[in-house]
Amino acid sequence: MNNPGKLLIDADAPRDVPRNSQLRALINAVLDSVVAEGQVPPGEVFDEAQRIVRWHYQWMGVHEFLPHIVGEGRVKDLMRCHREDRCYRWRHEPFIPAEFAVAAYRFGHSQVRTGYAVNADFVAPKIFDASIPNTLPDPNDLRGGKRAPRRFVDWSLFFELGGRVLQISQRIDTTLSAPLFELPFNAPGLPSANPASLAQRNLLRGLVFGLPSGQDMARAMRIKPLKSDDLGDVSHLKLHRSTTPWFYMLREAEKCEQGKRLGPVGGRIVAEGVPRGPRRGQAVVPAGGPGLEALPGQEGWRVHHHRPAEVRRRGVA
């Protein structure tokens, strides 16, 4: 059960990794910007900052993130798809489908590199190094809960901001970087005997949640499943005809899309699970005011949408 008022973080996400800490700093900067403008009543400042951040996140999810991860064609098909034809159909309150959280959206684990350059002064040869004691205030890896000046991220090493060589993610496939098999932290609330291997944790989660096989998910979506030959390397485990969904979706991406994006089953689940913006009648303001425009793909109603350029002019980004 979720505890009211308590922030929930992925059980395997290390707390306060440098990336997450700086993203929270951006959220605080948006809040400060709204206060500085003085156009919002004091009691509504947080709600307004929340709207700005949320709608930027949702817009980028639909128009930048999803086309890269699942393909532009699948995104367009889904946006045109009638609600009753979708696999994920909530009625009273939105929820995160188990197939999304426990299987499909864990595709990113296969994209993690062994190590990263955080900035010009700090290169972590391993993203996590289990041989380093957790008591060190500034370990030479990227585990969370540590603060030091050298741990602040230079975002130009990760995004196309100009003039830097990017650290491109690995392709989506059934291989993981070595450090992910020896995680130096335990999932919160679980016994210390919890497996150190991230792959093992993912596979066990699928079993605990009782998820159907990747092949059964494909059939339910009227998608042709992978051939047994595509999964021949796990036939000795009797998994080539009934494959755990996390592994199935990684292999599907590898076989169907050369690892550049998710395949049809994983891509459909992720595309339906990522927020697509406010729904009709929710958080909508009258059209015609300053800074109002219809979000692409959401014609018929208008929302208050601060474009990234507008936020930069205010000294936020």
Stockholm file with secondary structure:
# STOCKHOLM 1.0

chainA/1-317         MNNPGKLLIDADAPRDVPRNSQLRALINAVLDSVVAEGQVPPGEVFDEAQRIVRWHYQWMGVHEFLPHIVGEGRVKDLMRCHREDRCYRWRHEPFIPAEFAVAAYRFGHSQVRTGYAVNADFVAPKIFDASIPNTLPDPNDLRGGKRAPRRFVDWSLFFELGGRVLQISQRIDTTLSAPLFELPFNAPGLPSANPASLAQRNLLRGLVFGLPSGQDMARAMRIKPLKSDDLGDVSHLKLHRSTTPWFYMLREAEKCEQGKRLGPVGGRIVAEGVPRGPRRGQAVVPAGGPGLEALPGQEGWRVHHHRPAEVRRRGVA
#=GR chainA/1-317 SS CCCTTCCCCCTTSCTTCHHHHHHHHHHHHHHHHHHHHCCSCGGGHHHHHHHHHHHHHHHHIIIIIHHHHHCHHHHHHHHHSCGGGSSCCCSSSCCCCHIIIIIGGGGGGGGCCSCEEEETTEEESSSSCTTSCTTCSSCSSCCSSCCCGGGSCCGGGTSCCSSSCCCCCCCSSSCCCGGGGSCSSCCTTSCTTSCSCHHHHHHHHHHHTTCCCHHHHHHHTTCCCCCGGGGGGGGGGTCSSSCCHHHHHHHHHHHHHTTSSCCHHHHHHHHHHSCCCCCTTSSCCCTTSTTEECCTTCTTSCEECCCHHHHHHTTCC
#=GC SS_cons         CCCTTCCCCCTTSCTTCHHHHHHHHHHHHHHHHHHHHCCSCGGGHHHHHHHHHHHHHHHHIIIIIHHHHHCHHHHHHHHHSCGGGSSCCCSSSCCCCHIIIIIGGGGGGGGCCSCEEEETTEEESSSSCTTSCTTCSSCSSCCSSCCCGGGSCCGGGTSCCSSSCCCCCCCSSSCCCGGGGSCSSCCTTSCTTSCSCHHHHHHHHHHHTTCCCHHHHHHHTTCCCCCGGGGGGGGGGTCSSSCCHHHHHHHHHHHHHTTSSCCHHHHHHHHHHSCCCCCTTSSCCCTTSTTEECCTTCTTSCEECCCHHHHHHTTCC
//
